[in-house]
């Protein structure tokens, strides 16, 4: 029989018999590799722990499980008289890329195979329950037929890495390993790598100028699903629109988890929405920037195990602004659909800027970052007139072109305009492909405008079937809503006085539920009564819901004791006993002198048919 042996010098073949002693094969291998048998180790594959060849003597090849066509790996240990190479400084493993700290969800998927399990096919499988064939063997996470069958439009990011053979061990040494991912960049290289001319804009050549760009729809997405932990998150944002008809926006705070409905998928779980300073309008809003509390929000969110995962804004308008059609009552206008647009060019550029500010840490990239997990959500009406959420990302090409200052919003929301080249801005040629009415692939220049759909990546969204939110309460006033939701210490003092001396289990549970409110935590963090350590202790109670040890650490903290003392000082004065015992006069049952308006409650004179204030009919 033939036994194949791989080594650092190549592959060898040896002819032996199944009943030969292992020493026969070892001697042939040692002779071919010009080494001694005691310095030879054999293994099944490179990287596995092998056995010294001389320890196999006394066993037949058949007893060792070596059959015809078997493949072994042979390695030679250096001899005692051979010069040992000088020790080199430790370097990262060849498949580790830059030394960066990835998110836990990325670390999880990097250690998983991600295969799609399939059950036994009763029609085609002809084997037993423990067998396997082509009809029931697991599929790769990037299998196109599976994605088409389950209407999955994009590959998950880690499935895309597996499709490109990224993330699989390589035999390259650490010194020669090159990370396979590159971020999209369309800037002129300064200084020029050739060094033959002055840097841009004084000079430019083919080695420093960016190549022509062909826009392509991104085949993968960094986040597959957006999950809102509780419906109250959306209701609180809609509440201000229902009361003022003004648009509103907020940053999504959450974390990332594996998403089982997509092979190797990732979902962004939104636990809270924090609203920055803004001025709403009927058809838009103005965002106050720079955001003064951004650093504080990031710090408090980090103590809660959260981060900014996205941005949400509303685009709502009543289906019947005149409120005369009863059939349209309670419905909203559908502005975004297949014949209009899903995300306007200006909104896509805004999303590109947000994503560039929140890069995704990735060890397979040369720079340590690649694309972004930041999502952009819009709250608008769907085709049924119902308020719905739509989640999007923009492609890496959109991020690169926005960073190079190549794009700007167009007057039409369905298109994006390519800026012309200027003295300090070089814009290469930009093309996009599409199929015409004859199903022929056409390549067309993207200047001056191109469809915004080439930049978008869609994500799914939803709510959990079994909610388990990190924050239990949403009752505290929301920040940056002056005149509608005013945050004040009086509301905090009123609650603190309730539990100042309460030690029962019900009191402690109610206190934990009250503290488990993102807006309350942020408000207390802004106050001067709590140190950063005290706020971190409050965050631990808010997310762990622990009414014992964690809450006890809050009750003994200096910040909480200061809050209790101030709350008791601001307690309302007790009512005198005589006033409490004074009998109250009976309420008159006589009808009021006038007719109350059912719309504004103004008391009109008897006999009036229309309200003197609002002008509406009294009946």
C-alpha positions in Angstrom: 0.0 0.0 0.0 1.0 3.6 -0.5 1.4 6.0 2.5 1.7 9.7 1.8 3.8 11.9 4.1 3.9 15.7 4.0 6.7 17.7 5.4 8.2 21.2 5.2 10.2 20.0 2.1 7.1 18.8 0.2 5.1 15.5 -0.1 6.6 12.0 -0.2 5.2 8.6 -1.0 6.3 5.3 0.5 5.3 1.7 -0.4 4.9 -0.5 2.6 2.7 -3.5 3.7 -0.1 -3.3 6.2 1.6 -5.9 8.5 5.0 -4.2 8.4 6.3 -2.8 11.7 6.1 0.9 12.0 9.9 1.1 12.2 10.0 0.2 8.5 8.0 3.3 7.5 9.9 5.4 10.0 13.3 4.4 8.6 12.2 5.3 5.0 10.9 8.7 6.1 14.1 9.5 8.1 16.2 8.5 5.1 14.2 10.7 2.7 14.3 13.7 5.1 18.0 13.2 5.9 17.4 13.0 9.7 17.6 10.5 12.5 14.5 8.5 13.6 14.6 9.8 17.2 14.3 13.4 15.9 11.3 12.6 13.8 7.7 13.3 14.9 4.5 12.1 13.1 1.0 13.7 13.3 -2.2 13.5 11.4 -2.1 17.2 10.3 0.1 20.3 10.7 -0.3 22.0 14.1 -1.4 18.9 15.9 0.6 17.3 18.7 2.6 14.5 17.2 4.4 11.5 18.5 8.0 10.7 18.4 8.5 8.2 15.6 10.6 5.8 17.7 7.7 5.3 20.2 5.6 3.7 17.4 8.1 0.8 16.9 6.6 -2.6 17.9 3.2 -1.9 16.4 2.1 -2.8 12.9 0.8 -0.2 10.5 -2.6 -1.8 10.5 -2.8 -1.7 14.3 -2.0 2.0 14.1 -4.9 2.6 11.7 -2.7 3.5 8.8 -4.3 2.3 5.5 -3.7 2.7 1.8 -3.6 6.4 0.8 -3.2 7.6 4.4 -1.7 11.1 4.8 0.7 11.9 7.7 2.6 15.0 8.7 6.3 14.6 9.5 8.4 17.2 11.3 12.0 17.1 12.4 13.2 18.4 15.7 16.6 20.3 15.6 19.6 18.3 16.7 21.8 19.0 19.6 24.7 20.0 17.4 22.6 22.3 15.2 22.7 26.0 15.9 19.5 27.3 17.6 18.1 30.4 16.0 18.0 33.5 18.2 14.8 34.1 20.1 12.7 36.7 18.4 10.2 39.0 20.1 6.7 37.6 20.4 4.3 38.5 17.7 0.6 38.0 17.4 -0.7 34.8 15.9 -0.9 34.8 12.1 -4.7 34.9 12.1 -5.2 37.4 14.9 -4.6 40.7 12.9 -4.1 43.9 14.8 -4.1 43.7 18.6 -7.6 45.1 19.2 -10.4 44.3 21.6 -13.4 43.1 19.6 -17.0 43.0 20.9 -18.1 39.8 22.7 -20.5 38.9 19.9 -17.6 39.0 17.3 -15.4 36.9 19.6 -18.3 34.4 20.0 -18.8 33.9 16.2 -15.1 33.7 15.5 -15.0 30.5 17.6 -18.1 29.0 16.1 -18.4 27.0 12.8 -21.8 28.6 12.1 -23.0 25.6 10.0 -26.7 25.4 9.2 -28.1 22.2 10.7 -30.6 20.2 8.6 -32.8 17.3 9.7 -33.2 14.0 7.9 -35.1 14.3 4.6 -37.8 11.6 4.6 -38.0 11.7 0.9 -34.4 11.4 -0.2 -32.4 10.1 2.8 -31.9 6.3 2.6 -29.9 5.9 5.8 -30.6 5.5 9.5 -31.2 8.1 12.1 -27.5 8.4 12.9 -26.4 8.6 9.3 -25.8 11.6 7.0 -25.8 12.3 3.3 -25.8 15.2 0.9 -29.5 15.8 1.6 -29.2 16.3 5.3 -25.6 17.3 5.9 -25.1 20.8 7.4 -24.8 23.8 5.1 -22.3 26.5 5.1 -23.5 29.8 6.6 -23.3 31.5 3.2 -25.3 29.0 1.3 -27.2 30.9 -1.4 -30.1 28.5 -1.7 -30.8 28.7 2.0 -30.8 32.5 2.0 -33.1 32.6 -1.0 -35.5 30.1 0.5 -35.8 32.1 3.8 -35.8 35.5 2.1 -32.6 36.6 3.6 -31.3 39.5 1.4 -27.9 40.0 2.8 -25.2 37.7 4.3 -24.3 38.3 7.9 -20.8 39.8 8.3 -19.3 36.7 9.8 -20.9 34.5 7.1 -19.3 36.8 4.6 -15.9 36.3 6.3 -16.3 32.6 6.0 -17.3 32.9 2.3 -14.1 34.8 1.7 -12.0 32.3 3.7 -11.3 35.0 6.2 -11.1 34.0 9.9 -9.8 30.5 9.0 -6.3 29.5 10.2 -3.4 30.2 7.9 0.0 28.8 7.6 1.6 32.2 7.0 4.0 33.4 9.7 3.2 36.3 11.9 5.8 38.5 10.2 4.4 37.9 6.8 0.7 37.9 7.6 -1.3 40.7 6.0 -4.9 41.4 7.3 -7.3 40.6 4.4 -9.8 43.5 4.9 -9.2 47.0 3.8 -11.5 50.0 4.6 -12.9 51.8 1.6 -10.8 55.0 1.2 -11.0 57.4 -1.8 -8.6 60.1 -0.6 -5.5 61.1 -2.4 -2.4 59.6 -0.7 -0.3 62.3 0.8 2.6 62.2 0.5 2.8 60.2 -2.7 4.4 56.7 -2.3 6.6 57.3 -5.3 8.0 60.5 -3.9 8.5 61.9 -7.4 6.3 65.0 -7.1 5.0 67.5 -4.5 2.0 66.3 -2.4 -1.6 67.0 -3.5 -2.8 69.5 -4.6 0.5 70.6 -6.0 0.9 67.3 -7.9 -0.8 64.0 -8.5 0.0 60.7 -10.3 -1.5 57.2 -10.8 0.2 55.9 -7.6 -1.4 58.4 -5.2 -4.8 59.1 -6.9 -7.8 56.9 -6.1 -9.0 54.5 -8.7 -12.4 54.8 -10.5 -15.3 53.7 -8.3 -18.0 51.3 -9.5 -20.9 51.4 -7.0 -22.1 47.9 -6.0 -24.8 46.8 -3.6 -23.0 45.5 -0.5 -23.6 41.8 -0.2 -23.3 41.6 3.6 -24.6 43.7 6.5 -22.9 44.3 9.8 -26.1 44.1 11.8 -29.0 41.8 10.7 -31.7 42.7 13.1 -32.7 45.6 15.4 -34.7 44.5 18.5 -36.4 47.0 20.8 -36.5 45.6 24.3 -39.9 47.1 25.2 -42.7 48.9 23.2 -42.6 51.8 25.7 -39.4 52.9 23.9 -41.3 53.7 20.8 -44.4 55.0 22.6 -42.4 57.6 24.5 -41.0 58.9 21.3 -44.4 59.0 19.6 -45.9 60.7 22.6 -44.3 64.1 21.9 -45.4 63.9 18.2 -49.0 63.2 19.3 -49.0 66.2 21.6 -47.1 68.7 19.5 -47.1 67.3 15.9 -43.3 68.0 15.9 -40.7 65.5 14.7 -38.3 63.9 17.2 -35.0 62.0 17.2 -32.9 60.1 19.7 -29.8 57.9 20.0 -30.4 54.1 20.6 -28.5 52.6 23.6 -28.1 48.9 23.6 -25.8 46.0 23.0 -25.1 43.3 20.4 -26.1 39.7 20.6 -26.1 36.6 18.3 -29.2 36.5 16.1 -30.3 32.9 15.5 -32.7 33.6 12.6 -29.8 34.4 10.3 -26.7 32.2 9.9 -24.0 33.7 12.1 -26.3 36.8 12.5 -26.0 39.7 14.9 -28.8 41.8 16.4 -28.7 45.2 18.1 -30.8 45.0 21.2 -32.1 48.6 22.1 -32.6 49.0 25.8 -33.1 52.8 26.0 -33.4 55.9 23.8 -31.7 59.1 24.9 -32.7 62.4 23.3 -30.1 65.1 22.5 -31.0 68.8 22.5 -33.1 69.5 19.4 -35.7 71.8 17.9 -38.6 69.9 16.2 -40.6 71.1 13.2 -43.6 69.8 11.3 -41.4 68.3 8.6 -38.0 68.1 10.1 -35.8 68.9 13.1 -32.7 70.8 14.0 -30.1 68.8 16.1 -28.1 70.7 18.6 -24.4 69.9 17.9 -21.9 69.5 19.4 -23.7 67.4 22.1 -22.4 68.6 25.5 -23.6 65.5 27.3 -22.3 63.0 24.8 -19.3 62.0 27.0 -21.5 61.6 30.1 -24.0 59.5 28.2 -21.3 57.2 26.9 -19.9 56.9 30.4 -23.2 56.1 32.1 -24.2 53.7 29.3 -20.9 51.9 29.7 -21.6 51.4 33.4 -24.9 49.9 32.4 -23.2 47.6 29.9 -24.6 49.5 26.9 -23.3 51.7 24.1 -24.7 53.8 21.3 -25.9 51.4 18.7 -27.9 53.6 16.4 -30.0 56.7 15.7 -33.8 57.0 15.3 -35.9 59.8 14.0 -39.5 60.3 13.1 -41.1 61.3 9.8 -44.8 61.4 10.6 -47.8 63.2 9.2 -51.5 62.6 9.6 -53.1 60.9 6.7 -55.9 63.5 6.8 -54.3 66.8 8.1 -57.8 68.5 7.9 -59.3 65.8 10.2 -62.5 65.8 8.1 -62.4 62.2 6.8 -63.5 59.8 9.5 -62.1 56.8 7.6 -58.6 58.2 7.9 -58.8 58.9 11.6 -55.8 57.5 13.5 -53.8 56.8 10.3 -50.5 58.4 9.1 -49.4 59.3 5.6 -47.1 56.8 3.8 -44.2 58.8 2.5 -41.6 56.0 2.1 -42.3 53.2 -0.3 -41.0 51.4 -3.4 -42.2 54.2 -5.7 -40.8 57.0 -3.6 -37.8 56.5 -1.4 -36.9 54.6 1.8 -34.1 56.8 3.0 -33.4 60.1 1.3 -30.0 61.1 0.1 -29.5 63.6 2.9 -30.5 61.0 5.5 -28.1 58.5 3.9 -25.2 60.9 4.1 -26.1 61.6 7.8 -26.1 57.8 8.4 -22.6 57.6 6.7 -21.3 60.3 9.1 -22.8 58.5 12.2 -21.2 55.2 11.0 -17.8 56.9 10.4 -18.0 58.2 14.0 -18.8 54.7 15.4 -16.4 52.3 13.5 -16.5 48.6 14.1 -13.5 47.1 15.8 -12.2 44.3 13.6 -8.9 42.3 13.9 -9.1 41.3 10.2 -8.6 44.9 9.1 -5.2 46.6 8.5 -6.4 49.6 10.6 -8.1 47.6 13.3 -11.6 48.9 12.3 -13.9 47.9 9.4 -17.3 49.3 8.5 -19.7 50.0 11.4 -22.5 48.4 13.4 -24.3 51.7 13.8 -27.9 51.5 12.5 -30.3 54.3 11.4 -34.0 53.8 12.1 -36.9 55.9 10.8 -40.3 55.9 12.4 -42.9 56.6 9.7 -46.1 55.4 8.2 -46.3 52.2 6.1 -48.6 51.4 3.2 -51.4 50.5 5.6 -51.2 53.8 7.3 -49.8 52.3 10.5 -46.7 53.7 12.2 -43.8 51.3 11.7 -40.0 51.2 12.2 -37.6 50.8 9.3 -33.9 50.0 10.0 -31.0 50.7 7.6 -27.3 51.0 7.3 -25.2 52.5 4.5 -22.4 50.6 2.7 -18.7 50.8 3.3 -18.5 52.6 -0.1 -20.9 55.3 1.2 -18.8 55.8 4.3 -15.6 56.1 2.2 -17.1 58.5 -0.3 -18.6 60.7 2.5 -15.2 60.8 4.3 -13.6 61.9 1.1 -16.2 64.7 0.8 -17.4 63.4 -2.6 -21.1 63.3 -2.0 -23.8 65.9 -1.2 -27.6 65.8 -1.0 -29.7 66.4 -4.1 -32.9 68.3 -4.4 -34.6 65.0 -5.1 -34.7 62.7 -2.1 -34.2 59.6 -4.3 -30.8 60.6 -5.6 -27.3 61.6 -4.3 -25.1 64.1 -6.1 -21.4 63.6 -6.8 -19.4 66.7 -6.1 -17.2 68.0 -8.9 -13.4 68.1 -8.4 -12.0 71.3 -6.9 -8.6 72.7 -6.0 -8.5 70.8 -2.7 -10.8 67.9 -3.6 -10.1 65.2 -6.1 -13.1 63.2 -7.2 -12.4 60.1 -9.4 -14.8 58.7 -11.9 -17.9 57.1 -10.4 -20.0 54.5 -12.1 -23.0 52.3 -11.2 -24.4 49.2 -12.9 -28.0 48.3 -13.6 -30.1 46.1 -15.9 -32.2 47.9 -18.5 -35.5 47.0 -19.9 -33.8 44.3 -22.1 -32.2 42.7 -19.1 -28.8 43.8 -20.3 -26.2 44.9 -17.8 -25.4 48.6 -18.3 -22.6 50.6 -16.7 -23.4 54.3 -16.5 -21.6 57.3 -15.0 -22.9 58.3 -11.6 -22.2 62.0 -12.2 -24.0 64.2 -11.5 -26.5 62.0 -9.6 -27.2 58.4 -8.9 -29.9 56.5 -7.0 -29.5 56.4 -3.3 -30.4 52.7 -3.2 -26.9 51.8 -4.2 -25.7 53.0 -0.7 -28.4 51.3 1.4 -28.3 48.1 3.3 -31.7 47.0 4.9 -32.0 45.4 8.3 -35.0 43.7 9.9 -36.6 44.9 13.2 -39.0 43.7 15.8 -39.8 43.1 19.5 -39.0 40.1 21.6 -41.7 37.5 22.2 -40.7 37.3 25.8 -39.5 40.8 26.9 -36.7 40.9 29.4 -35.7 44.6 29.4 -32.7 45.8 31.2 -34.6 48.9 32.5 -37.9 48.1 34.3 -39.3 51.7 34.5 -40.0 54.4 31.9 -41.9 56.8 34.1 -39.3 59.5 34.8 -39.4 62.6 32.7 -37.4 62.5 29.5 -34.5 64.8 29.0 -34.4 67.8 26.7 -38.2 68.2 26.5 -38.7 71.6 28.0 -42.3 72.5 28.7 -43.6 69.0 28.1 -41.4 66.8 30.3 -39.6 68.9 32.8 -37.0 67.1 34.9 -36.8 68.4 38.5 -35.4 67.3 41.8 -38.9 67.7 43.4 -40.1 64.5 41.7 -37.0 62.7 42.9 -37.4 64.0 46.5 -41.0 62.9 46.6 -40.0 59.3 45.7 -37.0 59.3 48.0 -39.2 60.3 51.0 -41.4 57.3 50.4 -38.5 54.9 51.0 -36.3 56.9 53.3 -37.2 54.6 56.2 -38.7 51.7 54.4 -37.0 48.3 54.9 -39.7 45.9 53.8 -39.3 43.6 50.8 -42.0 45.4 48.9 -40.4 48.8 49.5 -37.0 47.5 48.3 -38.5 46.0 45.2 -40.3 49.2 44.4 -37.1 51.2 45.0 -35.2 48.9 42.6 -37.9 49.3 40.0 -37.9 53.1 40.3 -34.1 53.2 40.0 -34.1 51.0 37.0 -34.9 53.9 34.7 -32.3 55.2 32.1 -33.6 58.8 32.2 -33.5 58.9 36.0 -29.9 57.6 36.0 -28.8 60.2 33.5 -30.5 62.9 35.5 -28.8 61.9 38.8 -25.5 61.6 37.0 -25.8 65.3 36.0 -26.5 66.4 39.5 -23.8 67.3 41.9 -24.9 65.0 44.7 -23.5 61.8 43.3 -19.9 61.0 42.6 -18.9 58.8 39.6 -18.6 55.8 42.0 -22.0 56.4 43.4 -23.5 56.6 39.9 -21.8 53.4 39.0 -23.4 51.8 42.1 -26.8 53.1 41.0 -26.2 51.6 37.5 -25.4 48.2 39.0 -28.8 48.2 40.8 -30.6 49.4 37.7 -29.4 46.7 35.4 -29.1 43.8 37.9 -32.5 44.4 39.7 -30.8 43.2 42.9 -32.8 44.3 45.9 -30.3 42.9 48.4 -26.5 43.4 48.2 -26.4 45.8 45.3 -29.2 48.0 46.7 -27.6 47.9 50.2 -24.5 49.4 48.7 -26.6 52.3 47.3 -28.3 52.9 50.6 -25.0 53.3 52.5 -23.4 55.4 49.8 -22.6 59.1 50.6 -24.6 60.3 47.6 -27.8 58.5 48.6 -27.6 59.7 52.2 -27.1 63.3 50.9 -30.1 62.9 48.7 -32.3 61.6 51.5 -31.2 64.4 53.8 -32.1 67.1 51.2 -35.4 65.3 50.4 -36.4 65.4 54.1 -35.5 69.1 54.4 -37.7 69.9 51.4 -40.6 67.9 52.7 -43.9 69.9 52.7 -45.0 71.4 56.1 -47.5 69.2 58.0 -51.2 70.4 57.9 -52.4 71.7 61.4 -54.7 69.3 63.2 -57.5 71.9 63.4 -57.5 72.4 59.6 -57.6 68.6 59.1 -60.6 68.3 61.4 -62.5 71.2 59.9 -65.7 70.1 58.2 -65.8 70.7 54.5 -68.7 72.5 53.0 -71.0 70.3 50.9 -70.6 70.7 47.2 -73.6 72.6 45.6 -75.6 70.4 43.4 -77.1 73.3 41.5 -76.3 73.6 37.8 -73.7 76.3 36.9 -74.8 79.6 35.5 -74.0 78.8 31.9 -73.2 76.1 29.4 -69.8 74.4 29.5 -68.1 73.9 26.1 -67.3 70.2 25.5 -64.1 71.2 23.6 -62.4 73.8 25.7 -64.6 73.7 28.9 -65.3 77.5 28.8 -68.6 78.4 30.6 -70.7 80.2 28.0 -73.9 82.2 28.7 -77.2 80.3 28.8 -78.7 80.2 25.4 -75.4 80.3 23.4 -75.1 77.9 20.5 -71.4 78.4 19.8 -68.5 78.7 22.2 -67.3 82.3 22.7 -63.6 81.2 22.9 -63.0 78.3 20.4 -66.0 79.0 18.2 -67.1 75.3 18.1 -70.7 74.2 18.5 -71.8 73.6 22.1 -73.9 70.5 21.1 
